[in-house]
């Protein structure tokens, strides 16, 4: 069995195209598949982001002047 895929740009024509395809001799089924809605990723909803905000709120952050300063204060020789 062969499969034919049609892309219809005008949403209002989908049902008419579906009905027309059903009238063709030999067509056994017609399915309409709409594209999945793309999920919007919101980093502010993640647990890691919320924990980072909590760290800032409670003063559990450290600032360094540079990467070299950070390594020196951590006792790592570069």
mmCIF file of the N, C-alpha and C atoms, coordinates in Angstrom:
data_MODEL
# 
_entry.id   MODEL 
# 
loop_
_atom_site.group_PDB 
_atom_site.id 
_atom_site.type_symbol 
_atom_site.label_atom_id 
_atom_site.label_alt_id 
_atom_site.label_comp_id 
_atom_site.label_asym_id 
_atom_site.label_entity_id 
_atom_site.label_seq_id 
_atom_site.pdbx_PDB_ins_code 
_atom_site.Cartn_x 
_atom_site.Cartn_y 
_atom_site.Cartn_z 
_atom_site.occupancy 
_atom_site.B_iso_or_equiv 
_atom_site.pdbx_formal_charge 
_atom_site.auth_seq_id 
_atom_site.auth_comp_id 
_atom_site.auth_asym_id 
_atom_site.auth_atom_id 
_atom_site.pdbx_PDB_model_num 
ATOM 1   N N  . UNK A 1 1  ? 0.842   -1.165 0.000  1.00 0.00 ? 1  UNK A N  1 
ATOM 2   C CA . UNK A 1 1  ? 0.000   0.000  0.000  1.00 0.00 ? 1  UNK A CA 1 
ATOM 3   C C  . UNK A 1 1  ? 0.894   1.237  0.000  1.00 0.00 ? 1  UNK A C  1 
ATOM 4   N N  . UNK A 1 2  ? 0.548   2.219  -0.785 1.00 0.00 ? 2  UNK A N  1 
ATOM 5   C CA . UNK A 1 2  ? 1.297   3.475  -0.872 1.00 0.00 ? 2  UNK A CA 1 
ATOM 6   C C  . UNK A 1 2  ? 0.638   4.525  0.012  1.00 0.00 ? 2  UNK A C  1 
ATOM 7   N N  . UNK A 1 3  ? 1.434   5.479  0.458  1.00 0.00 ? 3  UNK A N  1 
ATOM 8   C CA . UNK A 1 3  ? 0.936   6.585  1.269  1.00 0.00 ? 3  UNK A CA 1 
ATOM 9   C C  . UNK A 1 3  ? 1.225   7.880  0.542  1.00 0.00 ? 3  UNK A C  1 
ATOM 10  N N  . UNK A 1 4  ? 0.245   8.741  0.498  1.00 0.00 ? 4  UNK A N  1 
ATOM 11  C CA . UNK A 1 4  ? 0.372   10.040 -0.146 1.00 0.00 ? 4  UNK A CA 1 
ATOM 12  C C  . UNK A 1 4  ? 0.206   11.105 0.922  1.00 0.00 ? 4  UNK A C  1 
ATOM 13  N N  . UNK A 1 5  ? 1.138   12.055 0.984  1.00 0.00 ? 5  UNK A N  1 
ATOM 14  C CA . UNK A 1 5  ? 1.088   13.112 1.991  1.00 0.00 ? 5  UNK A CA 1 
ATOM 15  C C  . UNK A 1 5  ? 0.823   14.438 1.288  1.00 0.00 ? 5  UNK A C  1 
ATOM 16  N N  . UNK A 1 6  ? -0.205  15.133 1.731  1.00 0.00 ? 6  UNK A N  1 
ATOM 17  C CA . UNK A 1 6  ? -0.542  16.450 1.191  1.00 0.00 ? 6  UNK A CA 1 
ATOM 18  C C  . UNK A 1 6  ? -0.354  17.485 2.286  1.00 0.00 ? 6  UNK A C  1 
ATOM 19  N N  . UNK A 1 7  ? 0.167   18.640 1.921  1.00 0.00 ? 7  UNK A N  1 
ATOM 20  C CA . UNK A 1 7  ? 0.257   19.748 2.864  1.00 0.00 ? 7  UNK A CA 1 
ATOM 21  C C  . UNK A 1 7  ? -0.676  20.842 2.365  1.00 0.00 ? 7  UNK A C  1 
ATOM 22  N N  . UNK A 1 8  ? -1.614  21.234 3.190  1.00 0.00 ? 8  UNK A N  1 
ATOM 23  C CA . UNK A 1 8  ? -2.599  22.241 2.817  1.00 0.00 ? 8  UNK A CA 1 
ATOM 24  C C  . UNK A 1 8  ? -2.342  23.484 3.654  1.00 0.00 ? 8  UNK A C  1 
ATOM 25  N N  . UNK A 1 9  ? -1.978  24.571 2.996  1.00 0.00 ? 9  UNK A N  1 
ATOM 26  C CA . UNK A 1 9  ? -1.634  25.801 3.708  1.00 0.00 ? 9  UNK A CA 1 
ATOM 27  C C  . UNK A 1 9  ? -2.858  26.484 4.302  1.00 0.00 ? 9  UNK A C  1 
ATOM 28  N N  . UNK A 1 10 ? -3.983  26.441 3.592  1.00 0.00 ? 10 UNK A N  1 
ATOM 29  C CA . UNK A 1 10 ? -5.206  27.104 4.044  1.00 0.00 ? 10 UNK A CA 1 
ATOM 30  C C  . UNK A 1 10 ? -6.033  26.124 4.882  1.00 0.00 ? 10 UNK A C  1 
ATOM 31  N N  . UNK A 1 11 ? -6.075  26.358 6.179  1.00 0.00 ? 11 UNK A N  1 
ATOM 32  C CA . UNK A 1 11 ? -6.763  25.461 7.110  1.00 0.00 ? 11 UNK A CA 1 
ATOM 33  C C  . UNK A 1 11 ? -8.240  25.266 6.750  1.00 0.00 ? 11 UNK A C  1 
ATOM 34  N N  . UNK A 1 12 ? -8.851  26.268 6.153  1.00 0.00 ? 12 UNK A N  1 
ATOM 35  C CA . UNK A 1 12 ? -10.272 26.166 5.822  1.00 0.00 ? 12 UNK A CA 1 
ATOM 36  C C  . UNK A 1 12 ? -10.539 25.166 4.696  1.00 0.00 ? 12 UNK A C  1 
ATOM 37  N N  . UNK A 1 13 ? -9.528  24.769 3.959  1.00 0.00 ? 13 UNK A N  1 
ATOM 38  C CA . UNK A 1 13 ? -9.692  23.825 2.849  1.00 0.00 ? 13 UNK A CA 1 
ATOM 39  C C  . UNK A 1 13 ? -9.488  22.369 3.253  1.00 0.00 ? 13 UNK A C  1 
ATOM 40  N N  . UNK A 1 14 ? -9.028  22.127 4.447  1.00 0.00 ? 14 UNK A N  1 
ATOM 41  C CA . UNK A 1 14 ? -8.662  20.769 4.869  1.00 0.00 ? 14 UNK A CA 1 
ATOM 42  C C  . UNK A 1 14 ? -9.827  19.798 4.728  1.00 0.00 ? 14 UNK A C  1 
ATOM 43  N N  . UNK A 1 15 ? -10.990 20.153 5.227  1.00 0.00 ? 15 UNK A N  1 
ATOM 44  C CA . UNK A 1 15 ? -12.130 19.232 5.169  1.00 0.00 ? 15 UNK A CA 1 
ATOM 45  C C  . UNK A 1 15 ? -12.561 18.964 3.720  1.00 0.00 ? 15 UNK A C  1 
ATOM 46  N N  . UNK A 1 16 ? -12.500 19.982 2.869  1.00 0.00 ? 16 UNK A N  1 
ATOM 47  C CA . UNK A 1 16 ? -12.881 19.794 1.464  1.00 0.00 ? 16 UNK A CA 1 
ATOM 48  C C  . UNK A 1 16 ? -11.906 18.866 0.753  1.00 0.00 ? 16 UNK A C  1 
ATOM 49  N N  . UNK A 1 17 ? -10.600 19.026 1.039  1.00 0.00 ? 17 UNK A N  1 
ATOM 50  C CA . UNK A 1 17 ? -9.588  18.151 0.437  1.00 0.00 ? 17 UNK A CA 1 
ATOM 51  C C  . UNK A 1 17 ? -9.778  16.728 0.945  1.00 0.00 ? 17 UNK A C  1 
ATOM 52  N N  . UNK A 1 18 ? -10.090 16.590 2.228  1.00 0.00 ? 18 UNK A N  1 
ATOM 53  C CA . UNK A 1 18 ? -10.329 15.270 2.812  1.00 0.00 ? 18 UNK A CA 1 
ATOM 54  C C  . UNK A 1 18 ? -11.513 14.584 2.126  1.00 0.00 ? 18 UNK A C  1 
ATOM 55  N N  . UNK A 1 19 ? -12.609 15.318 1.930  1.00 0.00 ? 19 UNK A N  1 
ATOM 56  C CA . UNK A 1 19 ? -13.793 14.756 1.266  1.00 0.00 ? 19 UNK A CA 1 
ATOM 57  C C  . UNK A 1 19 ? -13.476 14.376 -0.182 1.00 0.00 ? 19 UNK A C  1 
ATOM 58  N N  . UNK A 1 20 ? -12.715 15.214 -0.868 1.00 0.00 ? 20 UNK A N  1 
ATOM 59  C CA . UNK A 1 20 ? -12.365 14.940 -2.259 1.00 0.00 ? 20 UNK A CA 1 
ATOM 60  C C  . UNK A 1 20 ? -11.507 13.681 -2.360 1.00 0.00 ? 20 UNK A C  1 
ATOM 61  N N  . UNK A 1 21 ? -10.583 13.509 -1.437 1.00 0.00 ? 21 UNK A N  1 
ATOM 62  C CA . UNK A 1 21 ? -9.719  12.326 -1.452 1.00 0.00 ? 21 UNK A CA 1 
ATOM 63  C C  . UNK A 1 21 ? -10.516 11.049 -1.211 1.00 0.00 ? 21 UNK A C  1 
ATOM 64  N N  . UNK A 1 22 ? -11.539 11.124 -0.357 1.00 0.00 ? 22 UNK A N  1 
ATOM 65  C CA . UNK A 1 22 ? -12.369 9.955  -0.076 1.00 0.00 ? 22 UNK A CA 1 
ATOM 66  C C  . UNK A 1 22 ? -13.148 9.503  -1.311 1.00 0.00 ? 22 UNK A C  1 
ATOM 67  N N  . UNK A 1 23 ? -13.400 10.426 -2.251 1.00 0.00 ? 23 UNK A N  1 
ATOM 68  C CA . UNK A 1 23 ? -14.157 10.089 -3.460 1.00 0.00 ? 23 UNK A CA 1 
ATOM 69  C C  . UNK A 1 23 ? -13.305 9.378  -4.513 1.00 0.00 ? 23 UNK A C  1 
ATOM 70  N N  . UNK A 1 24 ? -12.001 9.375  -4.330 1.00 0.00 ? 24 UNK A N  1 
ATOM 71  C CA . UNK A 1 24 ? -11.117 8.724  -5.296 1.00 0.00 ? 24 UNK A CA 1 
ATOM 72  C C  . UNK A 1 24 ? -11.197 7.213  -5.117 1.00 0.00 ? 24 UNK A C  1 
ATOM 73  N N  . UNK A 1 25 ? -11.388 6.506  -6.222 1.00 0.00 ? 25 UNK A N  1 
ATOM 74  C CA . UNK A 1 25 ? -11.485 5.045  -6.187 1.00 0.00 ? 25 UNK A CA 1 
ATOM 75  C C  . UNK A 1 25 ? -10.160 4.461  -5.705 1.00 0.00 ? 25 UNK A C  1 
ATOM 76  N N  . UNK A 1 26 ? -10.233 3.572  -4.732 1.00 0.00 ? 26 UNK A N  1 
ATOM 77  C CA . UNK A 1 26 ? -9.031  2.910  -4.226 1.00 0.00 ? 26 UNK A CA 1 
ATOM 78  C C  . UNK A 1 26 ? -8.491  3.509  -2.935 1.00 0.00 ? 26 UNK A C  1 
ATOM 79  N N  . UNK A 1 27 ? -8.940  4.694  -2.555 1.00 0.00 ? 27 UNK A N  1 
ATOM 80  C CA . UNK A 1 27 ? -8.491  5.311  -1.303 1.00 0.00 ? 27 UNK A CA 1 
ATOM 81  C C  . UNK A 1 27 ? -9.208  4.622  -0.154 1.00 0.00 ? 27 UNK A C  1 
ATOM 82  N N  . UNK A 1 28 ? -8.431  4.064  0.761  1.00 0.00 ? 28 UNK A N  1 
ATOM 83  C CA . UNK A 1 28 ? -9.023  3.307  1.872  1.00 0.00 ? 28 UNK A CA 1 
ATOM 84  C C  . UNK A 1 28 ? -9.188  4.126  3.147  1.00 0.00 ? 28 UNK A C  1 
ATOM 85  N N  . UNK A 1 29 ? -8.350  5.122  3.337  1.00 0.00 ? 29 UNK A N  1 
ATOM 86  C CA . UNK A 1 29 ? -8.518  5.968  4.527  1.00 0.00 ? 29 UNK A CA 1 
ATOM 87  C C  . UNK A 1 29 ? -7.869  7.328  4.276  1.00 0.00 ? 29 UNK A C  1 
ATOM 88  N N  . UNK A 1 30 ? -8.402  8.314  4.950  1.00 0.00 ? 30 UNK A N  1 
ATOM 89  C CA . UNK A 1 30 ? -7.868  9.678  4.876  1.00 0.00 ? 30 UNK A CA 1 
ATOM 90  C C  . UNK A 1 30 ? -7.747  10.178 6.308  1.00 0.00 ? 30 UNK A C  1 
ATOM 91  N N  . UNK A 1 31 ? -6.554  10.606 6.676  1.00 0.00 ? 31 UNK A N  1 
ATOM 92  C CA . UNK A 1 31 ? -6.315  11.097 8.032  1.00 0.00 ? 31 UNK A CA 1 
ATOM 93  C C  . UNK A 1 31 ? -5.804  12.530 7.959  1.00 0.00 ? 31 UNK A C  1 
ATOM 94  N N  . UNK A 1 32 ? -6.249  13.337 8.892  1.00 0.00 ? 32 UNK A N  1 
ATOM 95  C CA . UNK A 1 32 ? -5.785  14.722 9.000  1.00 0.00 ? 32 UNK A CA 1 
ATOM 96  C C  . UNK A 1 32 ? -4.859  14.802 10.212 1.00 0.00 ? 32 UNK A C  1 
ATOM 97  N N  . UNK A 1 33 ? -3.677  15.287 9.976  1.00 0.00 ? 33 UNK A N  1 
ATOM 98  C CA . UNK A 1 33 ? -2.708  15.438 11.065 1.00 0.00 ? 33 UNK A CA 1 
ATOM 99  C C  . UNK A 1 33 ? -2.230  16.882 11.074 1.00 0.00 ? 33 UNK A C  1 
ATOM 100 N N  . UNK A 1 34 ? -2.515  17.559 12.151 1.00 0.00 ? 34 UNK A N  1 
ATOM 101 C CA . UNK A 1 34 ? -2.094  18.949 12.283 1.00 0.00 ? 34 UNK A CA 1 
ATOM 102 C C  . UNK A 1 34 ? -0.751  18.985 13.006 1.00 0.00 ? 34 UNK A C  1 
ATOM 103 N N  . UNK A 1 35 ? 0.073   19.985 12.671 1.00 0.00 ? 35 UNK A N  1 
ATOM 104 C CA . UNK A 1 35 ? 1.379   20.070 13.338 1.00 0.00 ? 35 UNK A CA 1 
ATOM 105 C C  . UNK A 1 35 ? 1.219   20.284 14.842 1.00 0.00 ? 35 UNK A C  1 
ATOM 106 N N  . UNK A 1 36 ? 2.087   19.654 15.594 1.00 0.00 ? 36 UNK A N  1 
ATOM 107 C CA . UNK A 1 36 ? 2.045   19.802 17.047 1.00 0.00 ? 36 UNK A CA 1 
ATOM 108 C C  . UNK A 1 36 ? 2.425   21.227 17.422 1.00 0.00 ? 36 UNK A C  1 
ATOM 109 N N  . UNK A 1 37 ? 1.763   21.730 18.436 1.00 0.00 ? 37 UNK A N  1 
ATOM 110 C CA . UNK A 1 37 ? 2.092   23.069 18.910 1.00 0.00 ? 37 UNK A CA 1 
ATOM 111 C C  . UNK A 1 37 ? 3.440   23.011 19.612 1.00 0.00 ? 37 UNK A C  1 
ATOM 112 N N  . UNK A 1 38 ? 4.270   23.959 19.265 1.00 0.00 ? 38 UNK A N  1 
ATOM 113 C CA . UNK A 1 38 ? 5.612   23.994 19.842 1.00 0.00 ? 38 UNK A CA 1 
ATOM 114 C C  . UNK A 1 38 ? 5.537   24.493 21.282 1.00 0.00 ? 38 UNK A C  1 
ATOM 115 N N  . UNK A 1 39 ? 6.134   23.739 22.188 1.00 0.00 ? 39 UNK A N  1 
ATOM 116 C CA . UNK A 1 39 ? 6.143   24.142 23.582 1.00 0.00 ? 39 UNK A CA 1 
ATOM 117 C C  . UNK A 1 39 ? 7.128   25.290 23.767 1.00 0.00 ? 39 UNK A C  1 
ATOM 118 N N  . UNK A 1 40 ? 6.697   26.261 24.531 1.00 0.00 ? 40 UNK A N  1 
ATOM 119 C CA . UNK A 1 40 ? 7.571   27.383 24.850 1.00 0.00 ? 40 UNK A CA 1 
ATOM 120 C C  . UNK A 1 40 ? 8.323   27.026 26.129 1.00 0.00 ? 40 UNK A C  1 
ATOM 121 N N  . UNK A 1 41 ? 9.646   27.067 26.042 1.00 0.00 ? 41 UNK A N  1 
ATOM 122 C CA . UNK A 1 41 ? 10.469  26.716 27.191 1.00 0.00 ? 41 UNK A CA 1 
ATOM 123 C C  . UNK A 1 41 ? 10.650  27.952 28.062 1.00 0.00 ? 41 UNK A C  1 
ATOM 124 N N  . UNK A 1 42 ? 10.235  27.868 29.298 1.00 0.00 ? 42 UNK A N  1 
ATOM 125 C CA . UNK A 1 42 ? 10.347  28.977 30.240 1.00 0.00 ? 42 UNK A CA 1 
ATOM 126 C C  . UNK A 1 42 ? 11.292  28.572 31.357 1.00 0.00 ? 42 UNK A C  1 
ATOM 127 N N  . UNK A 1 43 ? 12.521  29.076 31.292 1.00 0.00 ? 43 UNK A N  1 
ATOM 128 C CA . UNK A 1 43 ? 13.546  28.689 32.269 1.00 0.00 ? 43 UNK A CA 1 
ATOM 129 C C  . UNK A 1 43 ? 13.156  29.111 33.684 1.00 0.00 ? 43 UNK A C  1 
ATOM 130 N N  . UNK A 1 44 ? 12.337  30.161 33.804 1.00 0.00 ? 44 UNK A N  1 
ATOM 131 C CA . UNK A 1 44 ? 11.966  30.634 35.143 1.00 0.00 ? 44 UNK A CA 1 
ATOM 132 C C  . UNK A 1 44 ? 11.064  29.652 35.883 1.00 0.00 ? 44 UNK A C  1 
ATOM 133 N N  . UNK A 1 45 ? 10.543  28.661 35.189 1.00 0.00 ? 45 UNK A N  1 
ATOM 134 C CA . UNK A 1 45 ? 9.683   27.654 35.821 1.00 0.00 ? 45 UNK A CA 1 
ATOM 135 C C  . UNK A 1 45 ? 10.473  26.433 36.300 1.00 0.00 ? 45 UNK A C  1 
ATOM 136 N N  . UNK A 1 46 ? 11.768  26.386 35.992 1.00 0.00 ? 46 UNK A N  1 
ATOM 137 C CA . UNK A 1 46 ? 12.566  25.218 36.357 1.00 0.00 ? 46 UNK A CA 1 
ATOM 138 C C  . UNK A 1 46 ? 12.975  25.264 37.825 1.00 0.00 ? 46 UNK A C  1 
ATOM 139 N N  . UNK A 1 47 ? 13.198  24.101 38.374 1.00 0.00 ? 47 UNK A N  1 
ATOM 140 C CA . UNK A 1 47 ? 13.605  23.989 39.768 1.00 0.00 ? 47 UNK A CA 1 
ATOM 141 C C  . UNK A 1 47 ? 14.976  24.630 39.984 1.00 0.00 ? 47 UNK A C  1 
ATOM 142 N N  . UNK A 1 48 ? 15.888  24.437 39.033 1.00 0.00 ? 48 UNK A N  1 
ATOM 143 C CA . UNK A 1 48 ? 17.230  24.994 39.167 1.00 0.00 ? 48 UNK A CA 1 
ATOM 144 C C  . UNK A 1 48 ? 17.189  26.516 39.246 1.00 0.00 ? 48 UNK A C  1 
ATOM 145 N N  . UNK A 1 49 ? 16.357  27.136 38.424 1.00 0.00 ? 49 UNK A N  1 
ATOM 146 C CA . UNK A 1 49 ? 16.237  28.596 38.445 1.00 0.00 ? 49 UNK A CA 1 
ATOM 147 C C  . UNK A 1 49 ? 15.686  29.071 39.779 1.00 0.00 ? 49 UNK A C  1 
ATOM 148 N N  . UNK A 1 50 ? 14.658  28.391 40.275 1.00 0.00 ? 50 UNK A N  1 
ATOM 149 C CA . UNK A 1 50 ? 14.066  28.763 41.562 1.00 0.00 ? 50 UNK A CA 1 
ATOM 150 C C  . UNK A 1 50 ? 15.076  28.609 42.701 1.00 0.00 ? 50 UNK A C  1 
ATOM 151 N N  . UNK A 1 51 ? 15.888  27.551 42.642 1.00 0.00 ? 51 UNK A N  1 
ATOM 152 C CA . UNK A 1 51 ? 16.924  27.351 43.662 1.00 0.00 ? 51 UNK A CA 1 
ATOM 153 C C  . UNK A 1 51 ? 17.979  28.443 43.579 1.00 0.00 ? 51 UNK A C  1 
ATOM 154 N N  . UNK A 1 52 ? 18.331  28.864 42.363 1.00 0.00 ? 52 UNK A N  1 
ATOM 155 C CA . UNK A 1 52 ? 19.315  29.934 42.192 1.00 0.00 ? 52 UNK A CA 1 
ATOM 156 C C  . UNK A 1 52 ? 18.789  31.242 42.775 1.00 0.00 ? 52 UNK A C  1 
ATOM 157 N N  . UNK A 1 53 ? 17.506  31.531 42.546 1.00 0.00 ? 53 UNK A N  1 
ATOM 158 C CA . UNK A 1 53 ? 16.913  32.738 43.134 1.00 0.00 ? 53 UNK A CA 1 
ATOM 159 C C  . UNK A 1 53 ? 16.935  32.670 44.659 1.00 0.00 ? 53 UNK A C  1 
ATOM 160 N N  . UNK A 1 54 ? 16.685  31.476 45.205 1.00 0.00 ? 54 UNK A N  1 
ATOM 161 C CA . UNK A 1 54 ? 16.715  31.291 46.652 1.00 0.00 ? 54 UNK A CA 1 
ATOM 162 C C  . UNK A 1 54 ? 18.129  31.523 47.190 1.00 0.00 ? 54 UNK A C  1 
ATOM 163 N N  . UNK A 1 55 ? 19.135  31.039 46.455 1.00 0.00 ? 55 UNK A N  1 
ATOM 164 C CA . UNK A 1 55 ? 20.526  31.270 46.856 1.00 0.00 ? 55 UNK A CA 1 
ATOM 165 C C  . UNK A 1 55 ? 20.841  32.757 46.903 1.00 0.00 ? 55 UNK A C  1 
ATOM 166 N N  . UNK A 1 56 ? 20.414  33.506 45.900 1.00 0.00 ? 56 UNK A N  1 
ATOM 167 C CA . UNK A 1 56 ? 20.647  34.951 45.870 1.00 0.00 ? 56 UNK A CA 1 
ATOM 168 C C  . UNK A 1 56 ? 19.926  35.612 47.044 1.00 0.00 ? 56 UNK A C  1 
ATOM 169 N N  . UNK A 1 57 ? 18.684  35.221 47.267 1.00 0.00 ? 57 UNK A N  1 
ATOM 170 C CA . UNK A 1 57 ? 17.872  35.805 48.344 1.00 0.00 ? 57 UNK A CA 1 
ATOM 171 C C  . UNK A 1 57 ? 18.520  35.610 49.711 1.00 0.00 ? 57 UNK A C  1 
ATOM 172 N N  . UNK A 1 58 ? 19.139  34.450 49.916 1.00 0.00 ? 58 UNK A N  1 
ATOM 173 C CA . UNK A 1 58 ? 19.740  34.134 51.213 1.00 0.00 ? 58 UNK A CA 1 
ATOM 174 C C  . UNK A 1 58 ? 21.249  34.391 51.263 1.00 0.00 ? 58 UNK A C  1 
ATOM 175 N N  . UNK A 1 59 ? 21.786  35.063 50.260 1.00 0.00 ? 59 UNK A N  1 
ATOM 176 C CA . UNK A 1 59 ? 23.197  35.461 50.281 1.00 0.00 ? 59 UNK A CA 1 
ATOM 177 C C  . UNK A 1 59 ? 24.182  34.334 50.062 1.00 0.00 ? 59 UNK A C  1 
ATOM 178 N N  . UNK A 1 60 ? 23.759  33.264 49.439 1.00 0.00 ? 60 UNK A N  1 
ATOM 179 C CA . UNK A 1 60 ? 24.655  32.129 49.200 1.00 0.00 ? 60 UNK A CA 1 
ATOM 180 C C  . UNK A 1 60 ? 25.310  32.238 47.819 1.00 0.00 ? 60 UNK A C  1 
ATOM 181 N N  . UNK A 1 61 ? 25.885  33.402 47.543 1.00 0.00 ? 61 UNK A N  1 
ATOM 182 C CA . UNK A 1 61 ? 26.569  33.631 46.264 1.00 0.00 ? 61 UNK A CA 1 
ATOM 183 C C  . UNK A 1 61 ? 27.937  34.232 46.548 1.00 0.00 ? 61 UNK A C  1 
ATOM 184 N N  . UNK A 1 62 ? 28.860  34.018 45.672 1.00 0.00 ? 62 UNK A N  1 
ATOM 185 C CA . UNK A 1 62 ? 30.198  34.572 45.786 1.00 0.00 ? 62 UNK A CA 1 
ATOM 186 C C  . UNK A 1 62 ? 30.539  35.253 44.480 1.00 0.00 ? 62 UNK A C  1 
ATOM 187 N N  . UNK A 1 63 ? 31.120  36.448 44.583 1.00 0.00 ? 63 UNK A N  1 
ATOM 188 C CA . UNK A 1 63 ? 31.531  37.174 43.385 1.00 0.00 ? 63 UNK A CA 1 
ATOM 189 C C  . UNK A 1 63 ? 33.042  37.234 43.325 1.00 0.00 ? 63 UNK A C  1 
ATOM 190 N N  . UNK A 1 64 ? 33.560  37.134 42.116 1.00 0.00 ? 64 UNK A N  1 
ATOM 191 C CA . UNK A 1 64 ? 34.988  37.199 41.874 1.00 0.00 ? 64 UNK A CA 1 
ATOM 192 C C  . UNK A 1 64 ? 35.256  38.266 40.819 1.00 0.00 ? 64 UNK A C  1 
ATOM 193 N N  . UNK A 1 65 ? 36.462  38.838 40.875 1.00 0.00 ? 65 UNK A N  1 
ATOM 194 C CA . UNK A 1 65 ? 36.835  39.871 39.902 1.00 0.00 ? 65 UNK A CA 1 
ATOM 195 C C  . UNK A 1 65 ? 37.170  39.264 38.549 1.00 0.00 ? 65 UNK A C  1 
ATOM 196 N N  . UNK A 1 66 ? 37.666  38.035 38.563 1.00 0.00 ? 66 UNK A N  1 
ATOM 197 C CA . UNK A 1 66 ? 38.038  37.372 37.311 1.00 0.00 ? 66 UNK A CA 1 
ATOM 198 C C  . UNK A 1 66 ? 38.090  35.869 37.554 1.00 0.00 ? 66 UNK A C  1 
ATOM 199 N N  . UNK A 1 67 ? 38.289  35.125 36.499 1.00 0.00 ? 67 UNK A N  1 
ATOM 200 C CA . UNK A 1 67 ? 38.424  33.679 36.624 1.00 0.00 ? 67 UNK A CA 1 
ATOM 201 C C  . UNK A 1 67 ? 39.684  33.346 37.418 1.00 0.00 ? 67 UNK A C  1 
ATOM 202 N N  . UNK A 1 68 ? 40.769  34.082 37.164 1.00 0.00 ? 68 UNK A N  1 
ATOM 203 C CA . UNK A 1 68 ? 42.016  33.850 37.903 1.00 0.00 ? 68 UNK A CA 1 
ATOM 204 C C  . UNK A 1 68 ? 41.805  34.106 39.401 1.00 0.00 ? 68 UNK A C  1 
ATOM 205 N N  . UNK A 1 69 ? 41.066  35.169 39.722 1.00 0.00 ? 69 UNK A N  1 
ATOM 206 C CA . UNK A 1 69 ? 40.756  35.478 41.118 1.00 0.00 ? 69 UNK A CA 1 
ATOM 207 C C  . UNK A 1 69 ? 39.978  34.337 41.762 1.00 0.00 ? 69 UNK A C  1 
ATOM 208 N N  . UNK A 1 70 ? 39.022  33.781 41.019 1.00 0.00 ? 70 UNK A N  1 
ATOM 209 C CA . UNK A 1 70 ? 38.223  32.666 41.529 1.00 0.00 ? 70 UNK A CA 1 
ATOM 210 C C  . UNK A 1 70 ? 39.117  31.461 41.838 1.00 0.00 ? 70 UNK A C  1 
ATOM 211 N N  . UNK A 1 71 ? 39.970  31.099 40.861 1.00 0.00 ? 71 UNK A N  1 
ATOM 212 C CA . UNK A 1 71 ? 40.844  29.949 41.087 1.00 0.00 ? 71 UNK A CA 1 
ATOM 213 C C  . UNK A 1 71 ? 41.794  30.199 42.262 1.00 0.00 ? 71 UNK A C  1 
ATOM 214 N N  . UNK A 1 72 ? 42.323  31.407 42.387 1.00 0.00 ? 72 UNK A N  1 
ATOM 215 C CA . UNK A 1 72 ? 43.229  31.722 43.505 1.00 0.00 ? 72 UNK A CA 1 
ATOM 216 C C  . UNK A 1 72 ? 42.520  31.582 44.844 1.00 0.00 ? 72 UNK A C  1 
ATOM 217 N N  . UNK A 1 73 ? 41.293  32.105 44.949 1.00 0.00 ? 73 UNK A N  1 
ATOM 218 C CA . UNK A 1 73 ? 40.548  32.028 46.212 1.00 0.00 ? 73 UNK A CA 1 
ATOM 219 C C  . UNK A 1 73 ? 40.092  30.604 46.521 1.00 0.00 ? 73 UNK A C  1 
ATOM 220 N N  . UNK A 1 74 ? 39.956  29.769 45.488 1.00 0.00 ? 74 UNK A N  1 
ATOM 221 C CA . UNK A 1 74 ? 39.599  28.375 45.708 1.00 0.00 ? 74 UNK A CA 1 
ATOM 222 C C  . UNK A 1 74 ? 40.831  27.512 45.993 1.00 0.00 ? 74 UNK A C  1 
ATOM 223 N N  . UNK A 1 75 ? 42.021  28.108 45.861 1.00 0.00 ? 75 UNK A N  1 
ATOM 224 C CA . UNK A 1 75 ? 43.253  27.373 46.112 1.00 0.00 ? 75 UNK A CA 1 
ATOM 225 C C  . UNK A 1 75 ? 43.684  26.483 44.974 1.00 0.00 ? 75 UNK A C  1 
ATOM 226 N N  . UNK A 1 76 ? 43.269  26.787 43.766 1.00 0.00 ? 76 UNK A N  1 
ATOM 227 C CA . UNK A 1 76 ? 43.625  26.000 42.587 1.00 0.00 ? 76 UNK A CA 1 
ATOM 228 C C  . UNK A 1 76 ? 44.685  26.767 41.818 1.00 0.00 ? 76 UNK A C  1 
ATOM 229 N N  . UNK A 1 77 ? 45.821  26.118 41.564 1.00 0.00 ? 77 UNK A N  1 
ATOM 230 C CA . UNK A 1 77 ? 46.903  26.764 40.826 1.00 0.00 ? 77 UNK A CA 1 
ATOM 231 C C  . UNK A 1 77 ? 46.702  26.552 39.327 1.00 0.00 ? 77 UNK A C  1 
ATOM 232 N N  . UNK A 1 78 ? 46.805  27.647 38.615 1.00 0.00 ? 78 UNK A N  1 
ATOM 233 C CA . UNK A 1 78 ? 46.592  27.595 37.164 1.00 0.00 ? 78 UNK A CA 1 
ATOM 234 C C  . UNK A 1 78 ? 47.910  27.771 36.459 1.00 0.00 ? 78 UNK A C  1 
# 
